[in-house]
Amino acid sequence: METIGAYEAKTHLPKLLNRVSRGEKIIITKHGVPVATLQPPERVHNSSPKQVIAELRAFRRRHRLKGLTIREMIDEGRR
């Protein structure tokens, strides 16, 4: 795993992203202290639309609004 300074990472971000897309992990440091890691995502989750809709419906069955309306929830969020 390579370590690179923040300024250099900013300057060469497209090249670093290409390397990461090939599976490399890169630690970014600021003044010698690690502050971030560039790495490929753990896994790409590709779900079919039918599967997503089924999961949303199952979520809605388990989580009820208990009489609240959408308007009440919007107003609650604005407080």
Z-matrix of the N, CA and C atoms (Angstrom, degrees):
N
C 1 1.452
C 2 1.534 1 107.38
N 3 1.305 2 116.30 1 126.46
C 4 1.463 3 121.92 2 -178.44
C 5 1.524 4 110.69 3 -87.37
N 6 1.323 5 115.68 4 149.90
C 7 1.459 6 122.84 5 175.41
C 8 1.520 7 108.02 6 -113.25
N 9 1.343 8 115.94 7 136.02
C 10 1.462 9 120.48 8 -177.22
C 11 1.525 10 108.82 9 -140.56
N 12 1.317 11 116.98 10 144.42
C 13 1.457 12 121.64 11 179.24
C 14 1.517 13 111.80 12 -71.78
N 15 1.329 14 116.69 13 155.21
C 16 1.461 15 122.05 14 -176.53
C 17 1.533 16 111.95 15 -60.90
N 18 1.333 17 117.23 16 -41.81
C 19 1.466 18 119.88 17 -179.21
C 20 1.525 19 110.28 18 -63.03
N 21 1.313 20 116.27 19 -45.64
C 22 1.462 21 119.91 20 179.27
C 23 1.532 22 110.70 21 -65.28
N 24 1.331 23 116.52 22 -38.00
C 25 1.464 24 120.11 23 178.26
C 26 1.525 25 110.67 24 -62.23
N 27 1.328 26 116.00 25 -42.17
C 28 1.465 27 120.12 26 179.08
C 29 1.528 28 110.02 27 -63.87
N 30 1.324 29 116.28 28 -41.80
C 31 1.455 30 121.29 29 -177.33
C 32 1.527 31 111.97 30 -67.94
N 33 1.319 32 116.92 31 -35.13
C 34 1.465 33 121.26 32 -173.96
C 35 1.529 34 113.03 33 -115.21
N 36 1.312 35 117.72 34 27.80
C 37 1.467 36 120.53 35 -175.49
C 38 1.529 37 113.65 36 -55.12
N 39 1.337 38 120.70 37 -46.66
C 40 1.474 39 117.73 38 179.90
C 41 1.528 40 113.39 39 -57.30
N 42 1.325 41 117.09 40 -40.89
C 43 1.475 42 119.93 41 178.80
C 44 1.524 43 110.50 42 -66.00
N 45 1.336 44 116.36 43 -40.45
C 46 1.466 45 119.66 44 179.41
C 47 1.526 46 110.80 45 -64.08
N 48 1.339 47 116.74 46 -41.08
C 49 1.462 48 119.83 47 179.19
C 50 1.529 49 111.27 48 -63.61
N 51 1.323 50 117.18 49 -36.52
C 52 1.467 51 119.49 50 175.73
C 53 1.521 52 110.84 51 -62.23
N 54 1.328 53 116.56 52 -42.73
C 55 1.460 54 120.17 53 178.89
C 56 1.530 55 111.26 54 -64.31
N 57 1.323 56 115.71 55 -41.65
C 58 1.465 57 120.26 56 179.33
C 59 1.525 58 110.42 57 -64.53
N 60 1.334 59 116.60 58 -38.30
C 61 1.472 60 119.22 59 179.27
C 62 1.523 61 111.66 60 -64.05
N 63 1.339 62 116.70 61 -19.88
C 64 1.472 63 121.01 62 176.45
C 65 1.520 64 111.80 63 -91.20
N 66 1.337 65 116.89 64 4.65
C 67 1.462 66 119.71 65 174.06
C 68 1.520 67 116.36 66 107.63
N 69 1.332 68 118.29 67 -2.49
C 70 1.468 69 120.15 68 -179.36
C 71 1.526 70 111.14 69 -75.97
N 72 1.327 71 116.03 70 154.47
C 73 1.457 72 123.23 71 171.59
C 74 1.515 73 107.80 72 -114.87
N 75 1.323 74 117.39 73 135.92
C 76 1.457 75 122.37 74 -177.24
C 77 1.518 76 108.64 75 -131.25
N 78 1.332 77 116.45 76 127.71
C 79 1.464 78 121.25 77 177.14
C 80 1.522 79 108.22 78 -92.61
N 81 1.323 80 117.18 79 131.58
C 82 1.462 81 122.64 80 177.31
C 83 1.524 82 108.03 81 -103.32
N 84 1.334 83 115.12 82 131.00
C 85 1.464 84 120.19 83 -178.71
C 86 1.519 85 110.69 84 -116.11
N 87 1.314 86 115.42 85 156.49
C 88 1.462 87 122.54 86 173.00
C 89 1.519 88 106.03 87 -128.96
N 90 1.316 89 115.89 88 116.24
C 91 1.462 90 122.05 89 -175.68
C 92 1.533 91 111.03 90 55.82
N 93 1.341 92 115.81 91 38.27
C 94 1.453 93 121.28 92 177.21
C 95 1.518 94 115.82 93 82.80
N 96 1.335 95 117.16 94 -2.63
C 97 1.462 96 121.18 95 -178.25
C 98 1.536 97 109.03 96 -104.27
N 99 1.335 98 118.71 97 125.40
C 100 1.469 99 120.16 98 178.70
C 101 1.534 100 111.29 99 -59.80
N 102 1.340 101 116.32 100 130.03
C 103 1.463 102 120.54 101 179.81
C 104 1.529 103 112.63 102 -123.99
N 105 1.339 104 117.04 103 -17.01
C 106 1.462 105 119.05 104 -178.51
C 107 1.524 106 109.53 105 -160.45
N 108 1.321 107 114.66 106 161.04
C 109 1.458 108 121.29 107 175.09
C 110 1.516 109 108.39 108 -128.71
N 111 1.318 110 116.22 109 126.84
C 112 1.467 111 120.83 110 171.22
C 113 1.516 112 106.54 111 -93.15
N 114 1.311 113 116.08 112 123.88
C 115 1.463 114 119.98 113 179.57
C 116 1.509 115 109.16 114 -154.31
N 117 1.327 116 116.09 115 157.38
C 118 1.464 117 118.95 116 177.91
C 119 1.530 118 109.99 117 -63.42
N 120 1.323 119 117.27 118 154.56
C 121 1.462 120 119.29 119 177.13
C 122 1.521 121 110.53 120 -62.79
N 123 1.336 122 114.52 121 152.88
C 124 1.473 123 120.11 122 -179.55
C 125 1.526 124 111.22 123 -54.70
N 126 1.301 125 115.35 124 -50.19
C 127 1.464 126 120.04 125 176.96
C 128 1.520 127 108.00 126 -160.09
N 129 1.285 128 115.46 127 153.11
C 130 1.460 129 121.02 128 176.21
C 131 1.514 130 106.78 129 -95.77
N 132 1.329 131 115.83 130 126.40
C 133 1.453 132 120.64 131 -176.62
C 134 1.518 133 109.08 132 -102.30
N 135 1.315 134 115.51 133 105.48
C 136 1.467 135 120.41 134 178.38
C 137 1.519 136 108.70 135 -106.30
N 138 1.306 137 116.44 136 108.92
C 139 1.457 138 121.22 137 178.59
C 140 1.514 139 108.97 138 -110.64
N 141 1.306 140 114.33 139 146.85
C 142 1.460 141 118.41 140 176.20
C 143 1.529 142 108.21 141 -74.84
N 144 1.323 143 117.20 142 152.26
C 145 1.473 144 119.58 143 177.45
C 146 1.528 145 112.43 144 -55.06
N 147 1.327 146 117.58 145 -37.82
C 148 1.473 147 120.54 146 179.49
C 149 1.522 148 110.90 147 -63.17
N 150 1.331 149 116.56 148 -39.60
C 151 1.462 150 120.43 149 179.43
C 152 1.525 151 110.55 150 -66.90
N 153 1.323 152 117.48 151 -41.70
C 154 1.462 153 121.28 152 179.39
C 155 1.522 154 110.30 153 -63.23
N 156 1.323 155 117.80 154 -44.13
C 157 1.465 156 121.60 155 179.23
C 158 1.524 157 110.18 156 -62.45
N 159 1.321 158 117.86 157 -41.88
C 160 1.468 159 121.41 158 178.60
C 161 1.526 160 110.53 159 -62.81
N 162 1.345 161 117.45 160 -41.01
C 163 1.467 162 120.69 161 178.73
C 164 1.530 163 111.28 162 -66.38
N 165 1.319 164 117.58 163 -39.06
C 166 1.472 165 120.79 164 177.27
C 167 1.528 166 111.00 165 -64.23
N 168 1.313 167 116.71 166 -42.44
C 169 1.466 168 119.95 167 178.81
C 170 1.533 169 110.89 168 -64.14
N 171 1.317 170 117.24 169 -40.66
C 172 1.465 171 120.73 170 177.92
C 173 1.527 172 109.90 171 -64.35
N 174 1.324 173 117.85 172 -40.65
C 175 1.465 174 121.58 173 177.50
C 176 1.519 175 110.48 174 -61.25
N 177 1.324 176 116.65 175 -44.34
C 178 1.472 177 120.65 176 -179.71
C 179 1.526 178 111.70 177 -63.44
N 180 1.341 179 117.23 178 -34.51
C 181 1.469 180 119.69 179 178.44
C 182 1.533 181 110.81 180 -67.46
N 183 1.316 182 117.17 181 -33.59
C 184 1.470 183 121.03 182 -178.36
C 185 1.526 184 113.13 183 -84.20
N 186 1.323 185 118.42 184 -20.52
C 187 1.463 186 122.08 185 -175.16
C 188 1.529 187 109.58 186 -124.21
N 189 1.298 188 115.80 187 105.57
C 190 1.459 189 121.82 188 -178.77
C 191 1.519 190 110.92 189 -98.42
N 192 1.330 191 116.19 190 154.95
C 193 1.459 192 121.68 191 -178.98
C 194 1.520 193 112.92 192 -86.28
N 195 1.312 194 117.39 193 -9.12
C 196 1.467 195 122.56 194 176.94
C 197 1.530 196 112.11 195 52.90
N 198 1.328 197 115.83 196 47.40
C 199 1.463 198 120.40 197 175.28
C 200 1.514 199 115.80 198 88.18
N 201 1.326 200 118.73 199 -8.78
C 202 1.460 201 120.73 200 178.98
C 203 1.522 202 110.77 201 -72.82
N 204 1.322 203 115.03 202 145.95
C 205 1.456 204 119.32 203 173.84
C 206 1.524 205 108.56 204 -100.09
N 207 1.305 206 115.20 205 164.37
C 208 1.459 207 119.73 206 177.26
C 209 1.526 208 109.53 207 -59.66
N 210 1.326 209 117.77 208 -41.69
C 211 1.468 210 122.47 209 -179.87
C 212 1.527 211 110.05 210 -59.47
N 213 1.325 212 117.94 211 -43.13
C 214 1.461 213 120.89 212 179.49
C 215 1.532 214 111.60 213 -63.54
N 216 1.322 215 115.94 214 -39.23
C 217 1.462 216 118.96 215 178.97
C 218 1.539 217 111.22 216 -68.40
N 219 1.335 218 116.97 217 -38.81
C 220 1.459 219 119.90 218 176.70
C 221 1.518 220 110.23 219 -62.64
N 222 1.335 221 116.47 220 -46.42
C 223 1.456 222 119.89 221 -179.82
C 224 1.531 223 110.83 222 -63.39
N 225 1.317 224 117.91 223 -38.52
C 226 1.465 225 122.06 224 178.13
C 227 1.533 226 110.70 225 -61.69
N 228 1.330 227 115.80 226 -38.97
C 229 1.452 228 120.09 227 -179.65
C 230 1.520 229 113.56 228 -69.64
N 231 1.324 230 117.46 229 -19.57
C 232 1.464 231 121.34 230 -178.41
C 233 1.525 232 112.78 231 -87.03
N 234 1.305 233 117.70 232 -7.18
C 235 1.455 234 119.73 233 -179.00
C 236 1.485 235 113.00 234 -79.64
